[in-house]
Amino acid sequence: MSSPVVANNLPKRVHLEAGQAYFFCVCGRSANQPFCDGSHKETDLKPMKFTVQESGDFWLCCCKHTENRPFCDGHHNQFTPADVGQERPL
């Protein structure tokens, strides 16, 4: 199984619209973080489709190690800038 790349060691604040489908990047390889751009195709990781119930700003995970996908849960605190761009096991 492929390990995700730590895309950033900080979450990203994004505005999401209620009812709209989004695809969260799980592999960490997307150039359009935190959303999927198809870069996972060389891995066995797949994007996660999600919606939100209410429109608003949300903090989405960019370290790819959250236990509350796609939302940040603070797991990024275990990573340093040196980890960004590197595969790290879940």
Backbone as JSON, one array per atom type, in Angstrom:
{
  "sequence": "MSSPVVANNLPKRVHLEAGQAYFFCVCGRSANQPFCDGSHKETDLKPMKFTVQESGDFWLCCCKHTENRPFCDGHHNQFTPADVGQERPL",
  "N": [[0.84, -1.19, 0.0], [0.5, 2.22, -0.77], [1.97, 5.04, 0.85], [0.76, 8.16, 2.12], [1.81, 11.37, 0.89], [3.1, 14.04, 2.76], [1.57, 16.86, 2.22], [1.55, 19.41, 3.24], [2.52, 20.89, 6.35], [0.61, 22.2, 7.68], [-2.9, 22.93, 8.05], [-5.4, 23.79, 5.53], [-7.42, 26.56, 5.04], [-10.56, 26.67, 3.64], [-13.35, 27.75, 1.66], [-16.43, 26.21, 1.54], [-19.31, 25.05, -0.19], [-22.61, 24.24, 0.73], [-23.96, 21.06, 0.02], [-22.57, 20.77, -2.39], [-20.47, 18.59, -4.23], [-17.25, 17.53, -3.36], [-13.84, 16.5, -3.91], [-11.56, 15.17, -1.9], [-8.07, 15.17, -1.65], [-6.3, 12.34, -0.92], [-3.87, 11.17, -1.25], [-1.84, 13.08, -1.19], [-0.38, 14.05, -3.28], [-1.45, 15.83, -5.08], [-1.46, 18.84, -6.99], [-3.27, 20.69, -6.42], [-4.0, 21.13, -3.74], [-6.29, 21.27, -0.99], [-7.54, 19.46, -2.61], [-8.34, 16.84, -5.0], [-6.44, 16.19, -7.95], [-6.07, 14.16, -9.67], [-3.58, 13.01, -9.44], [-3.19, 10.76, -7.89], [-3.28, 8.46, -9.37], [-1.02, 6.93, -9.82], [-0.75, 5.54, -7.54], [-2.12, 3.4, -4.94], [-4.01, 4.74, -3.57], [-7.07, 6.49, -3.15], [-9.15, 9.32, -3.97], [-11.36, 11.07, -1.68], [-14.74, 11.49, -1.78], [-16.84, 14.11, -0.73], [-19.34, 16.09, 1.0], [-20.63, 19.09, 2.51], [-22.89, 20.07, 5.11], [-23.62, 22.68, 5.69], [-22.85, 25.82, 4.23], [-19.67, 27.4, 4.4], [-16.53, 28.35, 6.0], [-13.88, 26.04, 6.29], [-11.36, 24.06, 7.88], [-9.2, 22.13, 6.18], [-7.42, 19.06, 6.04], [-3.97, 18.86, 5.29], [-1.79, 17.37, 5.81], [-2.45, 14.8, 5.52], [-2.87, 12.82, 7.39], [-4.94, 12.92, 9.16], [-7.51, 11.76, 11.36], [-10.04, 12.36, 10.9], [-11.04, 12.72, 8.27], [-12.33, 14.86, 5.75], [-11.3, 16.79, 7.34], [-9.15, 18.81, 9.39], [-7.47, 17.52, 12.23], [-5.41, 18.1, 13.86], [-3.2, 16.43, 13.6], [-1.12, 17.3, 12.02], [0.71, 18.53, 13.61], [2.71, 16.79, 14.31], [4.49, 16.82, 12.27], [7.3, 18.29, 10.56], [8.69, 21.08, 8.66], [10.58, 19.73, 7.11], [9.38, 17.31, 6.57], [7.48, 17.81, 4.66], [6.39, 17.05, 1.45], [7.35, 14.52, 1.54], [6.83, 10.96, 1.7], [4.96, 9.52, 4.31], [4.23, 7.01, 6.6], [0.91, 5.96, 7.54]],
  "CA": [[0.0, 0.0, 0.0], [1.22, 3.49, -0.82], [1.83, 5.97, 1.97], [0.5, 9.5, 1.62], [2.82, 12.41, 0.97], [2.71, 15.18, 3.57], [1.49, 17.98, 1.28], [1.9, 20.58, 4.03], [2.42, 20.59, 7.78], [-0.45, 23.07, 8.19], [-4.15, 22.73, 7.31], [-5.76, 24.87, 4.61], [-8.77, 27.08, 5.22], [-11.26, 26.77, 2.36], [-14.79, 27.98, 1.72], [-17.17, 25.13, 0.91], [-20.74, 25.3, -0.37], [-23.48, 23.14, 1.14], [-24.51, 20.2, -1.01], [-21.67, 20.57, -3.53], [-19.54, 17.47, -4.06], [-15.81, 17.83, -3.43], [-12.98, 15.32, -3.85], [-10.42, 15.42, -1.04], [-6.86, 14.43, -1.99], [-5.84, 11.45, 0.15], [-2.49, 10.74, -1.52], [-0.91, 14.16, -0.92], [0.41, 14.36, -4.47], [-2.16, 16.8, -5.9], [-0.97, 20.22, -7.04], [-4.44, 21.51, -6.1], [-4.34, 20.81, -2.35], [-6.43, 19.9, -0.51], [-8.44, 18.73, -3.51], [-7.75, 15.89, -5.93], [-6.22, 16.58, -9.35], [-5.81, 12.93, -10.43], [-2.2, 12.54, -9.24], [-3.19, 9.49, -7.16], [-3.38, 7.33, -10.3], [0.18, 6.1, -9.73], [-0.76, 4.93, -6.21], [-3.35, 2.65, -4.67], [-4.86, 5.62, -2.77], [-8.17, 7.08, -3.93], [-9.71, 10.52, -3.34], [-12.58, 10.9, -0.89], [-15.83, 12.4, -2.13], [-17.55, 14.57, 0.46], [-20.14, 17.31, 0.96], [-20.88, 19.67, 3.83], [-24.31, 20.37, 5.32], [-23.78, 24.12, 5.7], [-21.78, 26.57, 3.58], [-18.82, 28.12, 5.33], [-15.09, 28.1, 5.95], [-13.47, 24.83, 6.98], [-9.92, 23.74, 7.85], [-9.01, 20.8, 5.62], [-6.12, 18.45, 6.31], [-2.97, 18.8, 4.21], [-0.74, 16.41, 6.15], [-3.04, 13.53, 5.07], [-2.85, 11.85, 8.48], [-6.07, 13.15, 10.03], [-8.45, 10.65, 11.6], [-11.35, 12.96, 10.68], [-11.03, 13.18, 6.87], [-11.2, 15.61, 5.22], [-11.06, 17.91, 8.24], [-7.95, 18.79, 10.22], [-7.63, 17.13, 13.63], [-4.19, 18.44, 14.59], [-2.1, 15.5, 13.36], [-0.02, 18.0, 11.35], [1.68, 18.98, 14.61], [3.81, 15.82, 14.4], [5.36, 16.96, 11.1], [8.11, 19.5, 10.44], [8.84, 21.45, 7.25], [11.38, 18.71, 6.41], [8.5, 16.21, 6.19], [6.63, 18.23, 3.54], [6.83, 16.45, 0.18], [7.85, 13.16, 1.79], [5.86, 9.94, 2.11], [5.01, 9.15, 5.71], [3.21, 5.98, 6.84], [-0.22, 6.31, 8.41]],
  "C": [[0.88, 1.24, 0.0], [0.98, 4.28, 0.45], [1.56, 7.36, 1.4], [1.72, 10.41, 1.77], [2.28, 13.52, 1.87], [2.74, 16.4, 2.65], [1.86, 19.3, 1.95], [1.8, 20.19, 5.49], [1.49, 21.59, 8.47], [-1.73, 22.76, 7.41], [-4.41, 23.93, 6.39], [-7.21, 25.27, 4.85], [-9.4, 27.28, 3.85], [-12.74, 27.05, 2.6], [-15.48, 26.88, 0.92], [-18.65, 25.47, 0.88], [-21.54, 24.05, -0.01], [-24.0, 22.38, -0.07], [-23.62, 19.98, -2.23], [-20.72, 19.42, -3.24], [-18.11, 17.94, -4.26], [-15.05, 16.52, -3.37], [-11.69, 15.69, -3.12], [-9.24, 14.55, -1.47], [-6.4, 13.63, -0.77], [-4.36, 11.12, -0.01], [-1.44, 11.8, -1.2], [-0.12, 14.62, -2.12], [-0.23, 15.43, -5.37], [-1.48, 18.16, -5.85], [-2.07, 21.2, -6.67], [-4.92, 21.24, -4.68], [-5.34, 21.8, -1.78], [-7.3, 19.01, -1.39], [-7.67, 17.86, -4.51], [-7.57, 16.5, -7.31], [-5.89, 15.36, -10.22], [-4.42, 12.36, -10.23], [-2.11, 11.2, -8.52], [-3.12, 8.28, -8.09], [-2.16, 6.43, -10.29], [0.3, 5.42, -8.37], [-2.0, 4.05, -6.08], [-4.3, 3.45, -3.77], [-5.88, 6.29, -3.67], [-8.69, 8.32, -3.21], [-11.01, 10.2, -2.6], [-13.6, 11.95, -1.31], [-16.55, 12.81, -0.85], [-18.38, 15.8, 0.13], [-20.21, 17.85, 2.38], [-22.36, 20.06, 3.9], [-24.6, 21.86, 5.26], [-22.6, 24.78, 5.0], [-20.96, 27.29, 4.64], [-17.36, 27.8, 5.11], [-14.76, 26.89, 6.82], [-11.96, 24.67, 6.87], [-9.78, 22.31, 7.37], [-7.56, 20.35, 5.82], [-5.22, 18.48, 5.08], [-1.82, 17.86, 4.55], [-1.15, 14.99, 5.76], [-3.05, 12.45, 6.14], [-3.98, 12.05, 9.48], [-6.89, 11.87, 10.22], [-9.87, 11.13, 11.39], [-11.44, 13.52, 9.26], [-12.36, 13.78, 6.47], [-10.72, 16.72, 6.15], [-9.8, 17.71, 9.09], [-8.3, 18.37, 11.64], [-6.36, 17.38, 14.44], [-3.02, 17.51, 14.38], [-0.89, 16.16, 12.68], [1.06, 18.45, 12.34], [2.85, 18.02, 14.77], [4.81, 15.96, 13.25], [6.09, 18.3, 11.11], [8.16, 19.9, 8.96], [9.66, 20.44, 6.45], [10.53, 17.53, 5.96], [7.66, 16.53, 4.95], [7.24, 17.71, 2.23], [7.35, 15.04, 0.32], [6.7, 12.22, 2.12], [6.07, 9.64, 3.58], [3.91, 8.13, 5.96], [2.11, 6.49, 7.77], [-0.06, 5.69, 9.77]]
}
